[in-house]
Amino acid sequence: MKERLQKILSARGVASRRRAEEMILAGKVTVNGAVAGLGDSADPDADVILVEGKPLPERSGYVYILLNKPRGYVTTLSDEKGRPNVAQLVADCGVRVYPVGRLDMDSEGLLLFTNDGEFANALTHPKHEVKKTYDVWVTGYAPGGEVRLGKPITLDGYTIRKPQVRLLRAEGDKAKFRVTIHEGRNRQVRRMCEAAGMHCTRLRRIREGSLSLGDLPLGKWRYLTAEEVRDLK
């Protein structure tokens, strides 16, 4: 059955529909050896569709999504208190997916969704120690705050690995850090800040494993590319 090319590319995890349209306009997509144009249709089961000379990924039945989560949304599929939840932000993907890991209601940034349980477990299981990087805004900063923040502390009876901390800027008692952690304890970065004598006023996850948030607009989502899924796996 023929479908618009941008829909095919998106469904196969090559790129979001918007990005797929850009790739088509740039002449990076061919159908049966001919350069495709925006608005063209094809049958992925009968036609040879190449993107930058490479064939489409096979259908897997799995969906992998990256959301730039805004503040004010809880990381659940539904909420008994009636608060906005992240499932509402990805509902238009057309498939039931669930979040991989968590971001608390007041945090923002990179949040993954999938219907692939093995993939989700690989990213969230403590033994894999997938690195996560955050931009962190604080008050209560004093010189040496980055050193205190970079010390391993014990949370819930578990001593975290030494985090990587870089001071990006400081002005008075306000500062911004880039922090990379190896675990995913409940409100871990915020609790690390409190232990270091500072209060976290804003927290944004910008990287998980090999995947970066990039310039995805706040509140928007996109499909992961096949290469991004392979790298995360």
C-alpha positions in Angstrom: 0.0 0.0 0.0 1.3 3.4 -1.0 1.9 6.1 1.7 3.6 9.5 1.8 7.3 9.1 2.0 7.7 11.3 5.1 5.2 9.0 6.9 7.1 5.9 5.8 10.4 7.3 7.0 8.9 8.4 10.3 7.2 5.0 10.9 10.5 3.2 10.3 12.3 5.4 12.8 14.5 7.2 10.3 13.5 10.7 11.4 10.5 12.7 12.5 8.1 13.7 9.8 9.4 17.2 9.7 13.0 16.1 9.5 12.0 13.5 6.8 10.4 16.3 4.7 13.7 18.2 5.0 15.7 15.1 3.9 13.3 14.6 0.9 13.7 18.3 -0.1 17.5 17.9 0.2 17.4 15.1 -2.4 18.6 12.4 0.2 15.7 10.0 -0.5 15.3 7.9 -3.7 12.5 5.5 -4.8 13.5 2.9 -7.3 16.6 4.8 -8.2 14.9 8.2 -8.8 15.3 11.1 -6.4 12.0 11.6 -4.6 10.1 14.9 -4.2 8.1 16.2 -1.4 4.6 14.8 -1.6 5.7 11.6 -3.4 4.2 8.3 -2.2 5.6 4.8 -2.3 4.9 1.3 -1.2 7.6 0.2 1.3 6.9 -3.5 0.6 7.2 -3.2 -3.2 9.5 -0.2 -3.9 13.2 0.2 -3.2 13.4 3.2 -0.8 16.9 4.5 0.1 17.9 7.3 2.5 21.4 8.6 1.8 21.9 5.4 -0.2 20.9 3.1 2.7 17.8 0.9 2.8 15.1 1.5 5.4 15.2 -0.3 8.7 13.0 -3.4 8.9 9.6 -3.1 10.6 10.1 -4.1 14.2 6.8 -3.3 15.7 8.7 -1.3 18.3 8.5 2.5 18.7 11.3 4.7 20.2 10.5 8.3 21.0 12.4 11.3 22.4 10.4 13.9 24.2 11.6 17.3 25.5 9.5 17.2 28.7 8.3 20.6 30.0 7.9 21.3 33.7 4.5 20.6 35.3 4.0 17.1 33.9 4.2 14.0 36.0 6.1 11.0 34.5 3.1 8.5 34.6 0.6 7.3 32.1 -2.2 8.6 34.3 -2.4 10.5 37.5 -4.9 10.0 40.3 -4.7 13.7 41.2 -5.6 14.7 37.7 -2.3 16.5 37.0 -1.0 16.7 33.4 1.0 13.6 32.5 3.7 13.0 29.9 1.5 10.4 28.1 -0.6 13.3 26.9 2.4 14.8 25.1 3.1 11.7 23.0 -0.5 10.5 22.5 -0.4 11.5 18.8 2.3 8.9 18.0 -0.6 6.4 17.5 0.9 3.7 19.6 0.7 3.0 23.4 4.2 3.7 24.7 5.5 4.2 28.2 8.3 6.4 29.7 11.8 4.9 30.1 12.9 6.1 33.6 11.5 9.2 35.2 11.8 13.0 35.4 10.1 14.6 38.4 7.3 17.0 37.8 9.5 20.1 38.3 12.2 18.9 35.9 12.4 19.1 32.2 14.4 17.8 29.2 15.2 14.4 27.6 12.7 11.7 28.3 12.5 8.5 26.3 9.3 6.4 25.5 9.0 3.0 23.9 6.9 -0.2 23.8 10.1 -2.3 23.8 10.4 -3.7 27.3 13.9 -5.2 26.8 15.2 -1.8 25.5 13.6 0.0 28.5 15.1 -2.5 31.0 18.6 -2.1 29.5 18.5 1.6 30.0 17.1 1.7 33.5 18.6 -1.4 35.2 21.2 -0.2 37.8 23.9 -2.7 36.6 24.1 -0.9 33.2 24.9 2.5 34.8 23.8 4.5 31.8 25.2 8.0 32.2 22.8 10.9 32.4 23.8 14.6 32.0 21.9 17.6 33.4 22.1 21.3 33.3 21.5 22.4 36.9 20.6 25.9 38.1 21.1 26.6 41.9 20.9 29.3 44.5 23.1 29.3 47.6 26.3 29.0 45.7 29.6 29.9 47.2 33.1 29.3 45.8 33.9 25.7 45.9 30.3 24.6 45.4 31.3 22.5 42.4 33.7 20.6 44.5 31.1 19.8 47.2 28.6 18.8 44.5 31.1 16.5 43.0 31.6 14.4 46.1 30.0 10.9 46.3 27.2 10.8 48.9 24.9 8.1 50.3 21.3 8.1 49.2 18.8 5.6 50.5 21.6 3.5 51.9 23.5 3.5 48.5 26.7 5.4 47.9 26.6 7.0 44.4 29.6 7.0 42.1 31.5 10.2 41.9 29.6 12.5 39.6 31.2 14.7 37.0 30.5 18.4 37.7 31.5 21.4 35.7 30.7 25.0 36.7 29.3 26.8 33.7 28.8 30.2 35.3 28.4 31.9 38.7 27.0 35.2 39.7 26.7 36.0 43.4 24.9 33.1 45.0 23.5 31.8 41.8 25.2 29.3 39.5 24.7 26.9 36.7 26.4 23.5 36.5 26.6 20.6 34.1 26.4 17.4 36.1 26.7 13.8 34.9 25.6 10.9 37.1 25.7 7.1 36.7 22.6 6.2 38.6 19.0 7.3 38.7 18.0 7.6 42.3 14.8 9.4 43.2 15.4 13.2 42.8 19.1 12.4 42.9 20.5 15.6 41.5 18.3 17.8 43.6 19.3 15.9 46.8 23.0 16.1 45.8 22.5 19.9 45.6 20.9 20.1 49.0 23.8 17.9 50.5 26.2 20.5 49.0 24.4 23.4 50.6 22.6 24.6 47.5 19.0 24.6 46.3 18.2 23.5 42.8 15.8 25.9 41.1 15.8 24.4 37.6 16.9 21.0 36.3 17.1 19.9 32.6 18.3 16.6 31.3 20.3 17.1 28.1 21.8 13.7 27.5 21.3 10.0 28.2 23.9 7.5 27.1 24.8 8.4 23.6 21.6 10.4 23.0 21.5 14.2 23.2 18.4 16.4 23.5 19.7 18.7 20.8 17.4 21.5 19.6 14.1 19.7 20.0 11.5 22.3 21.1 10.1 22.1 24.6 7.0 19.9 24.7 7.7 18.3 21.3 8.8 14.7 20.5 10.5 12.9 17.6 11.2 9.3 16.7 14.7 8.0 17.3 16.6 7.1 14.2 17.7 3.5 13.7 21.3 4.5 14.4 20.3 6.1 17.7 18.4 3.0 18.8 21.4 0.8 17.8 23.8 3.0 19.8 21.6 3.0 22.9 21.3 -0.8 22.7 
